[in-house]
Amino acid sequence: MTPLKKLSCDICTTSFTGDTFDAWFKQMQAHYMNDHADVMASMADKPKSEGEAWVAAAKKRFNAAQ
Ligand SMILES: [Zn+2]
């Protein structure tokens, strides 16, 4: 069984738990759309590579979390 990991948002202190990065990331996406819509909007104007770098950094954080 994969242990549940708890990791906070990279902008605020809201935390989400998930057993996989995808499960955690799905919650993060919903949270971003609700609470950080302005960040989402500013990201939309940036090159795709920046969004991918953000996802890669988030994945690294998730893998490093206990
Ligand atoms: Zn947040």
N, CA, C, O and the ligand as a Tripos MOL2 file, in Angstrom:
@<TRIPOS>MOLECULE
protein
  265   263    67     0     0
PROTEIN
NO_CHARGES

@<TRIPOS>ATOM
      1 N           0.8430   -1.1980    0.0000 N.3       1 MET1
      2 CA          0.0000    0.0000    0.0000 C.3       1 MET1
      3 C           0.8800    1.2510    0.0000 C.2       1 MET1
      4 O           1.8520    1.3470    0.7490 O.2       1 MET1
      5 N           0.5250    2.1800   -0.8350 N.am      2 THR2
      6 CA          1.2670    3.4330   -0.9030 C.3       2 THR2
      7 C           0.8490    4.3350    0.2470 C.2       2 THR2
      8 O          -0.3430    4.5760    0.4350 O.2       2 THR2
      9 N           1.8100    4.8420    1.0240 N.am      3 PRO3
     10 CA          1.4320    5.7210    2.1340 C.3       3 PRO3
     11 C           0.9010    7.0610    1.6260 C.2       3 PRO3
     12 O           1.3140    7.5540    0.5770 O.2       3 PRO3
     13 N          -0.0160    7.6310    2.3880 N.am      4 LEU4
     14 CA         -0.5570    8.9390    2.0390 C.3       4 LEU4
     15 C           0.4940    9.9980    2.3390 C.2       4 LEU4
     16 O           1.1490    9.9630    3.3810 O.2       4 LEU4
     17 N           0.6420   10.9160    1.4360 N.am      5 LYS5
     18 CA          1.5590   12.0270    1.6610 C.3       5 LYS5
     19 C           0.7690   13.3020    1.8190 C.2       5 LYS5
     20 O          -0.2740   13.4960    1.1940 O.2       5 LYS5
     21 N           1.2890   14.1670    2.6700 N.am      6 LYS6
     22 CA          0.6350   15.4500    2.8750 C.3       6 LYS6
     23 C           1.5870   16.5390    2.4360 C.2       6 LYS6
     24 O           2.7360   16.5930    2.8760 O.2       6 LYS6
     25 N           1.1070   17.3960    1.5740 N.am      7 LEU7
     26 CA          1.9670   18.4430    1.0350 C.3       7 LEU7
     27 C           1.1470   19.7070    0.8560 C.2       7 LEU7
     28 O           0.0080   19.6770    0.3890 O.2       7 LEU7
     29 N           1.7580   20.8170    1.2400 N.am      8 SER8
     30 CA          1.0150   22.0720    1.1580 C.3       8 SER8
     31 C           1.1190   22.6750   -0.2390 C.2       8 SER8
     32 O           1.9800   22.3140   -1.0410 O.2       8 SER8
     33 N           0.2250   23.5890   -0.4890 N.am      9 CYS9
     34 CA          0.2360   24.4050   -1.6930 C.3       9 CYS9
     35 C           1.5380   25.2110   -1.7030 C.2       9 CYS9
     36 O           2.0730   25.5230   -0.6390 O.2       9 CYS9
     37 N           2.0560   25.5550   -2.8940 N.am     10 ASP10
     38 CA          3.3100   26.3190   -2.9180 C.3      10 ASP10
     39 C           3.0700   27.8200   -2.7610 C.2      10 ASP10
     40 O           4.0220   28.5990   -2.7220 O.2      10 ASP10
     41 N           1.8090   28.2250   -2.6710 N.am     11 ILE11
     42 CA          1.5010   29.6500   -2.5250 C.3      11 ILE11
     43 C           0.9600   29.9570   -1.1290 C.2      11 ILE11
     44 O           1.3730   30.9320   -0.5000 O.2      11 ILE11
     45 N           0.0360   29.1250   -0.6480 N.am     12 CYS12
     46 CA         -0.5420   29.3530    0.6690 C.3      12 CYS12
     47 C          -0.2730   28.1330    1.5500 C.2      12 CYS12
     48 O           0.5000   27.2530    1.1730 O.2      12 CYS12
     49 N          -0.9020   28.0810    2.7110 N.am     13 THR13
     50 CA         -0.5980   27.0090    3.6610 C.3      13 THR13
     51 C          -1.6150   25.8650    3.6110 C.2      13 THR13
     52 O          -1.5670   24.9520    4.4360 O.2      13 THR13
     53 N          -2.5280   25.9160    2.6480 N.am     14 THR14
     54 CA         -3.4950   24.8350    2.5140 C.3      14 THR14
     55 C          -2.7760   23.5410    2.1350 C.2      14 THR14
     56 O          -1.9500   23.5260    1.2230 O.2      14 THR14
     57 N          -3.0990   22.4560    2.8420 N.am     15 SER15
     58 CA         -2.4380   21.1800    2.5660 C.3      15 SER15
     59 C          -3.4040   20.1870    1.9420 C.2      15 SER15
     60 O          -4.6110   20.2190    2.1800 O.2      15 SER15
     61 N          -2.8350   19.3130    1.1430 N.am     16 PHE16
     62 CA         -3.6220   18.2590    0.5220 C.3      16 PHE16
     63 C          -2.9010   16.9390    0.7200 C.2      16 PHE16
     64 O          -1.6730   16.8880    0.7830 O.2      16 PHE16
     65 N          -3.6750   15.8820    0.8170 N.am     17 THR17
     66 CA         -3.0730   14.5600    0.9470 C.3      17 THR17
     67 C          -3.4160   13.7150   -0.2680 C.2      17 THR17
     68 O          -4.4900   13.8430   -0.8550 O.2      17 THR17
     69 N          -2.4910   12.8590   -0.6250 N.am     18 GLY18
     70 CA         -2.7220   11.9670   -1.7500 C.3      18 GLY18
     71 C          -1.7250   10.8310   -1.6930 C.2      18 GLY18
     72 O          -0.6170   11.0010   -1.1830 O.2      18 GLY18
     73 N          -2.1050    9.6720   -2.2130 N.am     19 ASP19
     74 CA         -1.1650    8.5500   -2.2090 C.3      19 ASP19
     75 C          -0.2620    8.5880   -3.4370 C.2      19 ASP19
     76 O           0.8090    7.9820   -3.4480 O.2      19 ASP19
     77 N          -0.7020    9.3030   -4.4710 N.am     20 THR20
     78 CA          0.1350    9.4530   -5.6570 C.3      20 THR20
     79 C           0.2020   10.9250   -6.0320 C.2      20 THR20
     80 O          -0.6250   11.7330   -5.6090 O.2      20 THR20
     81 N           1.2010   11.2500   -6.8300 N.am     21 PHE21
     82 CA          1.3370   12.6380   -7.2690 C.3      21 PHE21
     83 C           0.0840   13.0830   -8.0220 C.2      21 PHE21
     84 O          -0.4010   14.1950   -7.8160 O.2      21 PHE21
     85 N          -0.4390   12.2260   -8.8860 N.am     22 ASP22
     86 CA         -1.6270   12.5790   -9.6700 C.3      22 ASP22
     87 C          -2.8350   12.8810   -8.7870 C.2      22 ASP22
     88 O          -3.5830   13.8260   -9.0380 O.2      22 ASP22
     89 N          -3.0150   12.0560   -7.7400 N.am     23 ALA23
     90 CA         -4.1370   12.2710   -6.8300 C.3      23 ALA23
     91 C          -3.9860   13.6050   -6.1090 C.2      23 ALA23
     92 O          -4.9510   14.3490   -5.9310 O.2      23 ALA23
     93 N          -2.7570   13.8890   -5.7010 N.am     24 TRP24
     94 CA         -2.4820   15.1590   -5.0090 C.3      24 TRP24
     95 C          -2.6220   16.3310   -5.9740 C.2      24 TRP24
     96 O          -3.1950   17.3670   -5.6390 O.2      24 TRP24
     97 N          -2.0920   16.1460   -7.1630 N.am     25 PHE25
     98 CA         -2.0700   17.2290   -8.1430 C.3      25 PHE25
     99 C          -3.4790   17.6170   -8.5910 C.2      25 PHE25
    100 O          -3.7450   18.7900   -8.8550 O.2      25 PHE25
    101 N          -4.3720   16.6450   -8.6780 N.am     26 LYS26
    102 CA         -5.7650   16.9110   -9.0520 C.3      26 LYS26
    103 C          -6.4070   17.8720   -8.0620 C.2      26 LYS26
    104 O          -7.1350   18.7880   -8.4460 O.2      26 LYS26
    105 N          -6.1260   17.6480   -6.7780 N.am     27 GLN27
    106 CA         -6.6710   18.5310   -5.7330 C.3      27 GLN27
    107 C          -6.0340   19.9090   -5.8250 C.2      27 GLN27
    108 O          -6.7010   20.9270   -5.6380 O.2      27 GLN27
    109 N          -4.7400   19.9330   -6.1130 N.am     28 MET28
    110 CA         -4.0340   21.1970   -6.2520 C.3      28 MET28
    111 C          -4.6080   22.0240   -7.4020 C.2      28 MET28
    112 O          -4.7930   23.2360   -7.2840 O.2      28 MET28
    113 N          -4.8850   21.3470   -8.5110 N.am     29 GLN29
    114 CA         -5.4430   22.0560   -9.6690 C.3      29 GLN29
    115 C          -6.7780   22.7000   -9.3270 C.2      29 GLN29
    116 O          -7.0250   23.8570   -9.6680 O.2      29 GLN29
    117 N          -7.6420   21.9360   -8.6450 N.am     30 ALA30
    118 CA         -8.9480   22.4560   -8.2420 C.3      30 ALA30
    119 C          -8.7660   23.6300   -7.2830 C.2      30 ALA30
    120 O          -9.4760   24.6320   -7.3750 O.2      30 ALA30
    121 N          -7.8100   23.5000   -6.3630 N.am     31 HIS31
    122 CA         -7.5180   24.5590   -5.3970 C.3      31 HIS31
    123 C          -6.9960   25.8030   -6.1060 C.2      31 HIS31
    124 O          -7.4010   26.9210   -5.7870 O.2      31 HIS31
    125 N          -6.1110   25.6100   -7.0530 N.am     32 TYR32
    126 CA         -5.5690   26.7350   -7.8200 C.3      32 TYR32
    127 C          -6.6820   27.4800   -8.5460 C.2      32 TYR32
    128 O          -6.7180   28.7110   -8.5570 O.2      32 TYR32
    129 N          -7.5880   26.7190   -9.1500 N.am     33 MET33
    130 CA         -8.6780   27.3400   -9.9100 C.3      33 MET33
    131 C          -9.5980   28.1320   -9.0010 C.2      33 MET33
    132 O         -10.1270   29.1720   -9.3950 O.2      33 MET33
    133 N          -9.7940   27.6300   -7.7580 N.am     34 ASN34
    134 CA        -10.6830   28.3110   -6.8190 C.3      34 ASN34
    135 C         -10.0100   29.4740   -6.1130 C.2      34 ASN34
    136 O         -10.5790   30.5620   -6.0150 O.2      34 ASN34
    137 N          -8.7930   29.2460   -5.6180 N.am     35 ASP35
    138 CA         -8.1540   30.2230   -4.7400 C.3      35 ASP35
    139 C          -7.0110   31.0040   -5.3700 C.2      35 ASP35
    140 O          -6.6350   32.0650   -4.8720 O.2      35 ASP35
    141 N          -6.4620   30.4940   -6.4500 N.am     36 HIS36
    142 CA         -5.3480   31.2010   -7.0870 C.3      36 HIS36
    143 C          -5.6260   31.3960   -8.5770 C.2      36 HIS36
    144 O          -4.7610   31.1780   -9.4260 O.2      36 HIS36
    145 N          -6.8430   31.8070   -8.8620 N.am     37 ALA37
    146 CA         -7.2510   31.9870  -10.2540 C.3      37 ALA37
    147 C          -6.3710   33.0160  -10.9640 C.2      37 ALA37
    148 O          -6.1110   32.9040  -12.1620 O.2      37 ALA37
    149 N          -5.9120   34.0300  -10.2020 N.am     38 ASP38
    150 CA         -5.0610   35.0500  -10.8050 C.3      38 ASP38
    151 C          -3.7130   34.4640  -11.2260 C.2      38 ASP38
    152 O          -3.1510   34.8500  -12.2510 O.2      38 ASP38
    153 N          -3.2020   33.5280  -10.4240 N.am     39 VAL39
    154 CA         -1.9340   32.8760  -10.7620 C.3      39 VAL39
    155 C          -2.1140   31.9990  -12.0010 C.2      39 VAL39
    156 O          -1.2660   31.9740  -12.8930 O.2      39 VAL39
    157 N          -3.2350   31.2830  -12.0320 N.am     40 MET40
    158 CA         -3.5500   30.4450  -13.1940 C.3      40 MET40
    159 C          -3.6050   31.2920  -14.4570 C.2      40 MET40
    160 O          -3.0990   30.9050  -15.5100 O.2      40 MET40
    161 N          -4.2330   32.4590  -14.3240 N.am     41 ALA41
    162 CA         -4.3950   33.3430  -15.4720 C.3      41 ALA41
    163 C          -3.0430   33.8620  -15.9530 C.2      41 ALA41
    164 O          -2.7980   33.9470  -17.1560 O.2      41 ALA41
    165 N          -2.1650   34.2080  -15.0080 N.am     42 SER42
    166 CA         -0.8580   34.7310  -15.3960 C.3      42 SER42
    167 C           0.0070   33.6160  -15.9910 C.2      42 SER42
    168 O           0.8690   33.8680  -16.8330 O.2      42 SER42
    169 N          -0.2330   32.3860  -15.5430 N.am     43 MET43
    170 CA          0.5070   31.2410  -16.0860 C.3      43 MET43
    171 C           0.1130   30.9630  -17.5330 C.2      43 MET43
    172 O           0.9210   30.5020  -18.3390 O.2      43 MET43
    173 N          -1.1330   31.2510  -17.8370 N.am     44 ALA44
    174 CA         -1.6440   30.9750  -19.1730 C.3      44 ALA44
    175 C          -0.9190   31.8010  -20.2320 C.2      44 ALA44
    176 O          -0.8480   31.4030  -21.3950 O.2      44 ALA44
    177 N          -0.3800   32.9560  -19.8240 N.am     45 ASP45
    178 CA          0.3260   33.8270  -20.7590 C.3      45 ASP45
    179 C           1.7790   33.4220  -20.9420 C.2      45 ASP45
    180 O           2.4600   33.9040  -21.8470 O.2      45 ASP45
    181 N           2.2480   32.5310  -20.0730 N.am     46 LYS46
    182 CA          3.6570   32.1480  -20.1300 C.3      46 LYS46
    183 C           3.8560   30.9400  -21.0420 C.2      46 LYS46
    184 O           2.9130   30.1970  -21.3120 O.2      46 LYS46
    185 N           5.0850   30.7510  -21.5130 N.am     47 PRO47
    186 CA          5.3420   29.5840  -22.3740 C.3      47 PRO47
    187 C           5.0390   28.2750  -21.6550 C.2      47 PRO47
    188 O           5.1270   28.1830  -20.4310 O.2      47 PRO47
    189 N           4.6840   27.2760  -22.4370 N.am     48 LYS48
    190 CA          4.2970   25.9720  -21.9030 C.3      48 LYS48
    191 C           5.4010   25.3770  -21.0370 C.2      48 LYS48
    192 O           5.1280   24.6700  -20.0670 O.2      48 LYS48
    193 N           6.6500   25.6680  -21.3940 N.am     49 SER49
    194 CA          7.7790   25.1000  -20.6620 C.3      49 SER49
    195 C           7.7750   25.5370  -19.2010 C.2      49 SER49
    196 O           8.2210   24.7930  -18.3280 O.2      49 SER49
    197 N           7.2710   26.7460  -18.9330 N.am     50 GLU50
    198 CA          7.2250   27.2250  -17.5480 C.3      50 GLU50
    199 C           6.2110   26.4370  -16.7320 C.2      50 GLU50
    200 O           6.4430   26.1160  -15.5670 O.2      50 GLU50
    201 N           5.0890   26.1330  -17.3630 N.am     51 GLY51
    202 CA          4.0790   25.3180  -16.7010 C.3      51 GLY51
    203 C           4.6160   23.9280  -16.4210 C.2      51 GLY51
    204 O           4.3610   23.3430  -15.3690 O.2      51 GLY51
    205 N           5.3720   23.4040  -17.3920 N.am     52 GLU52
    206 CA          5.9510   22.0700  -17.2250 C.3      52 GLU52
    207 C           7.0050   22.0700  -16.1280 C.2      52 GLU52
    208 O           7.1240   21.1090  -15.3690 O.2      52 GLU52
    209 N           7.7740   23.1630  -16.0500 N.am     53 ALA53
    210 CA          8.7910   23.2820  -15.0040 C.3      53 ALA53
    211 C           8.1160   23.3390  -13.6380 C.2      53 ALA53
    212 O           8.6300   22.7890  -12.6650 O.2      53 ALA53
    213 N           6.9650   24.0040  -13.5670 N.am     54 TRP54
    214 CA          6.2230   24.1040  -12.3110 C.3      54 TRP54
    215 C           5.7330   22.7190  -11.8870 C.2      54 TRP54
    216 O           5.8280   22.3450  -10.7180 O.2      54 TRP54
    217 N           5.2110   21.9710  -12.8470 N.am     55 VAL55
    218 CA          4.7300   20.6170  -12.5370 C.3      55 VAL55
    219 C           5.8970   19.7390  -12.0830 C.2      55 VAL55
    220 O           5.7550   18.9560  -11.1430 O.2      55 VAL55
    221 N           7.0440   19.8650  -12.7440 N.am     56 ALA56
    222 CA          8.2220   19.0770  -12.3820 C.3      56 ALA56
    223 C           8.6830   19.4190  -10.9710 C.2      56 ALA56
    224 O           9.0560   18.5310  -10.2050 O.2      56 ALA56
    225 N           8.6600   20.7080  -10.6270 N.am     57 ALA57
    226 CA          9.0660   21.1360   -9.2830 C.3      57 ALA57
    227 C           8.0830   20.6150   -8.2450 C.2      57 ALA57
    228 O           8.4850   20.1940   -7.1610 O.2      57 ALA57
    229 N           6.7900   20.6420   -8.5760 N.am     58 ALA58
    230 CA          5.7620   20.1460   -7.6630 C.3      58 ALA58
    231 C           5.9470   18.6470   -7.4410 C.2      58 ALA58
    232 O           5.7850   18.1490   -6.3280 O.2      58 ALA58
    233 N           6.2870   17.9390   -8.5120 N.am     59 LYS59
    234 CA          6.4920   16.4990   -8.4380 C.3      59 LYS59
    235 C           7.6850   16.1820   -7.5390 C.2      59 LYS59
    236 O           7.6470   15.2370   -6.7510 O.2      59 LYS59
    237 N           8.7380   16.9800   -7.6650 N.am     60 LYS60
    238 CA          9.9340   16.8110   -6.8470 C.3      60 LYS60
    239 C           9.5800   16.9950   -5.3710 C.2      60 LYS60
    240 O           9.9960   16.2100   -4.5180 O.2      60 LYS60
    241 N           8.7970   18.0550   -5.0810 N.am     61 ARG61
    242 CA          8.3740   18.3280   -3.7150 C.3      61 ARG61
    243 C           7.5610   17.1770   -3.1670 C.2      61 ARG61
    244 O           7.7270   16.7630   -2.0200 O.2      61 ARG61
    245 N           6.6700   16.6640   -4.0180 N.am     62 PHE62
    246 CA          5.8030   15.5590   -3.5810 C.3      62 PHE62
    247 C           6.6380   14.3170   -3.2780 C.2      62 PHE62
    248 O           6.4250   13.6550   -2.2630 O.2      62 PHE62
    249 N           7.5770   14.0050   -4.1470 N.am     63 ASN63
    250 CA          8.4060   12.8080   -3.9520 C.3      63 ASN63
    251 C           9.2910   12.9300   -2.7230 C.2      63 ASN63
    252 O           9.6170   11.9290   -2.0850 O.2      63 ASN63
    253 N           9.6850   14.1690   -2.3850 N.am     64 ALA64
    254 CA         10.5460   14.3840   -1.2360 C.3      64 ALA64
    255 C           9.7580   14.4030    0.0730 C.2      64 ALA64
    256 O          10.3300   14.2190    1.1470 O.2      64 ALA64
    257 N           8.4490   14.6250   -0.0160 N.am     65 ALA65
    258 CA          7.6090   14.7190    1.1840 C.3      65 ALA65
    259 C           7.4780   13.3420    1.8420 C.2      65 ALA65
    260 O           7.5750   12.3000    1.1940 O.2      65 ALA65
    261 N           7.2540   13.3870    3.1510 N.am     66 GLN66
    262 CA          7.1030   12.1300    3.8990 C.3      66 GLN66
    263 C           5.6410   11.7310    3.9640 C.2      66 GLN66
    264 O           5.3080   10.7020    4.5510 O.2      66 GLN66
    265 ZN         -2.9340   27.7220   -2.2760 Zn       67 ZN67
@<TRIPOS>BOND
     1     1     2 1
     2     2     3 1
     3     3     4 2
     4     3     5 am
     5     5     6 1
     6     6     7 1
     7     7     8 2
     8     7     9 am
     9     9    10 1
    10    10    11 1
    11    11    12 2
    12    11    13 am
    13    13    14 1
    14    14    15 1
    15    15    16 2
    16    15    17 am
    17    17    18 1
    18    18    19 1
    19    19    20 2
    20    19    21 am
    21    21    22 1
    22    22    23 1
    23    23    24 2
    24    23    25 am
    25    25    26 1
    26    26    27 1
    27    27    28 2
    28    27    29 am
    29    29    30 1
    30    30    31 1
    31    31    32 2
    32    31    33 am
    33    33    34 1
    34    34    35 1
    35    35    36 2
    36    35    37 am
    37    37    38 1
    38    38    39 1
    39    39    40 2
    40    39    41 am
    41    41    42 1
    42    42    43 1
    43    43    44 2
    44    43    45 am
    45    45    46 1
    46    46    47 1
    47    47    48 2
    48    47    49 am
    49    49    50 1
    50    50    51 1
    51    51    52 2
    52    51    53 am
    53    53    54 1
    54    54    55 1
    55    55    56 2
    56    55    57 am
    57    57    58 1
    58    58    59 1
    59    59    60 2
    60    59    61 am
    61    61    62 1
    62    62    63 1
    63    63    64 2
    64    63    65 am
    65    65    66 1
    66    66    67 1
    67    67    68 2
    68    67    69 am
    69    69    70 1
    70    70    71 1
    71    71    72 2
    72    71    73 am
    73    73    74 1
    74    74    75 1
    75    75    76 2
    76    75    77 am
    77    77    78 1
    78    78    79 1
    79    79    80 2
    80    79    81 am
    81    81    82 1
    82    82    83 1
    83    83    84 2
    84    83    85 am
    85    85    86 1
    86    86    87 1
    87    87    88 2
    88    87    89 am
    89    89    90 1
    90    90    91 1
    91    91    92 2
    92    91    93 am
    93    93    94 1
    94    94    95 1
    95    95    96 2
    96    95    97 am
    97    97    98 1
    98    98    99 1
    99    99   100 2
   100    99   101 am
   101   101   102 1
   102   102   103 1
   103   103   104 2
   104   103   105 am
   105   105   106 1
   106   106   107 1
   107   107   108 2
   108   107   109 am
   109   109   110 1
   110   110   111 1
   111   111   112 2
   112   111   113 am
   113   113   114 1
   114   114   115 1
   115   115   116 2
   116   115   117 am
   117   117   118 1
   118   118   119 1
   119   119   120 2
   120   119   121 am
   121   121   122 1
   122   122   123 1
   123   123   124 2
   124   123   125 am
   125   125   126 1
   126   126   127 1
   127   127   128 2
   128   127   129 am
   129   129   130 1
   130   130   131 1
   131   131   132 2
   132   131   133 am
   133   133   134 1
   134   134   135 1
   135   135   136 2
   136   135   137 am
   137   137   138 1
   138   138   139 1
   139   139   140 2
   140   139   141 am
   141   141   142 1
   142   142   143 1
   143   143   144 2
   144   143   145 am
   145   145   146 1
   146   146   147 1
   147   147   148 2
   148   147   149 am
   149   149   150 1
   150   150   151 1
   151   151   152 2
   152   151   153 am
   153   153   154 1
   154   154   155 1
   155   155   156 2
   156   155   157 am
   157   157   158 1
   158   158   159 1
   159   159   160 2
   160   159   161 am
   161   161   162 1
   162   162   163 1
   163   163   164 2
   164   163   165 am
   165   165   166 1
   166   166   167 1
   167   167   168 2
   168   167   169 am
   169   169   170 1
   170   170   171 1
   171   171   172 2
   172   171   173 am
   173   173   174 1
   174   174   175 1
   175   175   176 2
   176   175   177 am
   177   177   178 1
   178   178   179 1
   179   179   180 2
   180   179   181 am
   181   181   182 1
   182   182   183 1
   183   183   184 2
   184   183   185 am
   185   185   186 1
   186   186   187 1
   187   187   188 2
   188   187   189 am
   189   189   190 1
   190   190   191 1
   191   191   192 2
   192   191   193 am
   193   193   194 1
   194   194   195 1
   195   195   196 2
   196   195   197 am
   197   197   198 1
   198   198   199 1
   199   199   200 2
   200   199   201 am
   201   201   202 1
   202   202   203 1
   203   203   204 2
   204   203   205 am
   205   205   206 1
   206   206   207 1
   207   207   208 2
   208   207   209 am
   209   209   210 1
   210   210   211 1
   211   211   212 2
   212   211   213 am
   213   213   214 1
   214   214   215 1
   215   215   216 2
   216   215   217 am
   217   217   218 1
   218   218   219 1
   219   219   220 2
   220   219   221 am
   221   221   222 1
   222   222   223 1
   223   223   224 2
   224   223   225 am
   225   225   226 1
   226   226   227 1
   227   227   228 2
   228   227   229 am
   229   229   230 1
   230   230   231 1
   231   231   232 2
   232   231   233 am
   233   233   234 1
   234   234   235 1
   235   235   236 2
   236   235   237 am
   237   237   238 1
   238   238   239 1
   239   239   240 2
   240   239   241 am
   241   241   242 1
   242   242   243 1
   243   243   244 2
   244   243   245 am
   245   245   246 1
   246   246   247 1
   247   247   248 2
   248   247   249 am
   249   249   250 1
   250   250   251 1
   251   251   252 2
   252   251   253 am
   253   253   254 1
   254   254   255 1
   255   255   256 2
   256   255   257 am
   257   257   258 1
   258   258   259 1
   259   259   260 2
   260   259   261 am
   261   261   262 1
   262   262   263 1
   263   263   264 2
@<TRIPOS>SUBSTRUCTURE
     1 MET1         2 RESIDUE 1 A MET
     2 THR2         6 RESIDUE 1 A THR
     3 PRO3        10 RESIDUE 1 A PRO
     4 LEU4        14 RESIDUE 1 A LEU
     5 LYS5        18 RESIDUE 1 A LYS
     6 LYS6        22 RESIDUE 1 A LYS
     7 LEU7        26 RESIDUE 1 A LEU
     8 SER8        30 RESIDUE 1 A SER
     9 CYS9        34 RESIDUE 1 A CYS
    10 ASP10       38 RESIDUE 1 A ASP
    11 ILE11       42 RESIDUE 1 A ILE
    12 CYS12       46 RESIDUE 1 A CYS
    13 THR13       50 RESIDUE 1 A THR
    14 THR14       54 RESIDUE 1 A THR
    15 SER15       58 RESIDUE 1 A SER
    16 PHE16       62 RESIDUE 1 A PHE
    17 THR17       66 RESIDUE 1 A THR
    18 GLY18       70 RESIDUE 1 A GLY
    19 ASP19       74 RESIDUE 1 A ASP
    20 THR20       78 RESIDUE 1 A THR
    21 PHE21       82 RESIDUE 1 A PHE
    22 ASP22       86 RESIDUE 1 A ASP
    23 ALA23       90 RESIDUE 1 A ALA
    24 TRP24       94 RESIDUE 1 A TRP
    25 PHE25       98 RESIDUE 1 A PHE
    26 LYS26      102 RESIDUE 1 A LYS
    27 GLN27      106 RESIDUE 1 A GLN
    28 MET28      110 RESIDUE 1 A MET
    29 GLN29      114 RESIDUE 1 A GLN
    30 ALA30      118 RESIDUE 1 A ALA
    31 HIS31      122 RESIDUE 1 A HIS
    32 TYR32      126 RESIDUE 1 A TYR
    33 MET33      130 RESIDUE 1 A MET
    34 ASN34      134 RESIDUE 1 A ASN
    35 ASP35      138 RESIDUE 1 A ASP
    36 HIS36      142 RESIDUE 1 A HIS
    37 ALA37      146 RESIDUE 1 A ALA
    38 ASP38      150 RESIDUE 1 A ASP
    39 VAL39      154 RESIDUE 1 A VAL
    40 MET40      158 RESIDUE 1 A MET
    41 ALA41      162 RESIDUE 1 A ALA
    42 SER42      166 RESIDUE 1 A SER
    43 MET43      170 RESIDUE 1 A MET
    44 ALA44      174 RESIDUE 1 A ALA
    45 ASP45      178 RESIDUE 1 A ASP
    46 LYS46      182 RESIDUE 1 A LYS
    47 PRO47      186 RESIDUE 1 A PRO
    48 LYS48      190 RESIDUE 1 A LYS
    49 SER49      194 RESIDUE 1 A SER
    50 GLU50      198 RESIDUE 1 A GLU
    51 GLY51      202 RESIDUE 1 A GLY
    52 GLU52      206 RESIDUE 1 A GLU
    53 ALA53      210 RESIDUE 1 A ALA
    54 TRP54      214 RESIDUE 1 A TRP
    55 VAL55      218 RESIDUE 1 A VAL
    56 ALA56      222 RESIDUE 1 A ALA
    57 ALA57      226 RESIDUE 1 A ALA
    58 ALA58      230 RESIDUE 1 A ALA
    59 LYS59      234 RESIDUE 1 A LYS
    60 LYS60      238 RESIDUE 1 A LYS
    61 ARG61      242 RESIDUE 1 A ARG
    62 PHE62      246 RESIDUE 1 A PHE
    63 ASN63      250 RESIDUE 1 A ASN
    64 ALA64      254 RESIDUE 1 A ALA
    65 ALA65      258 RESIDUE 1 A ALA
    66 GLN66      262 RESIDUE 1 A GLN
    67 ZN67       265 GROUP 0 **** ****
